[in-house]
Amino acid sequence: MEKSNDKQFTITLNERQLKVLAYACRMTGRLILGQLDCSLQECCEDAFEKIHKDDGLGKFGGQSWNMMESLVDLSIQTLRKVCWGVEYWENHGIGFSDTADILLDMRKVMEHALW
C-alpha cells in the first residue's frame, strides 16, 4: 500500500529563516538541474571571500580571485558534461526532476510571502 502525500504541515519561521530556506531551495534545485554556475559557483565565490577576508586575496578581479574563478569554471564545465550530459551554458530545467520542480514551487511561495 502506497503512503499518501496529502498530509499537510505548518512551520513557523521568522523573516531571516524564511529567506535562508528560500535560498536553500534555490541552490539545491539548481544543483539538481546541473545549473552549477548559479549554485556551486556562487558557493565557491562566497567561501573564497570568507577565507580571504583578512588577507585581501579574495577581492573581486584580483589575481587570486581570477585564478579561483577559472578553476571553478573549468570544474563546473567538466561536472556538467560528465554528470548531466550537457555542454557549456546548457542545463536541464523544469521536468528534469520532480524534486527540483517541488523546490522551485516552494521557493516561489516563500519569495512571494517576503514581498
Stockholm file with secondary structure:
# STOCKHOLM 1.0

chainA/1-115         MEKSNDKQFTITLNERQLKVLAYACRMTGRLILGQLDCSLQECCEDAFEKIHKDDGLGKFGGQSWNMMESLVDLSIQTLRKVCWGVEYWENHGIGFSDTADILLDMRKVMEHALW
#=GR chainA/1-115 SS CCCCSCCCCCCCCCHHHHHHHHHHHHHHHHHHHTCGGGTHHHHHHHHHHHHTTTTSTTCTTSHHHHHHHHHHHHHHHHHIIIIICCCTTCCCCTTSCHHHHHHHHHHHHHHHHHC
#=GC SS_cons         CCCCSCCCCCCCCCHHHHHHHHHHHHHHHHHHHTCGGGTHHHHHHHHHHHHTTTTSTTCTTSHHHHHHHHHHHHHHHHHIIIIICCCTTCCCCTTSCHHHHHHHHHHHHHHHHHC
//
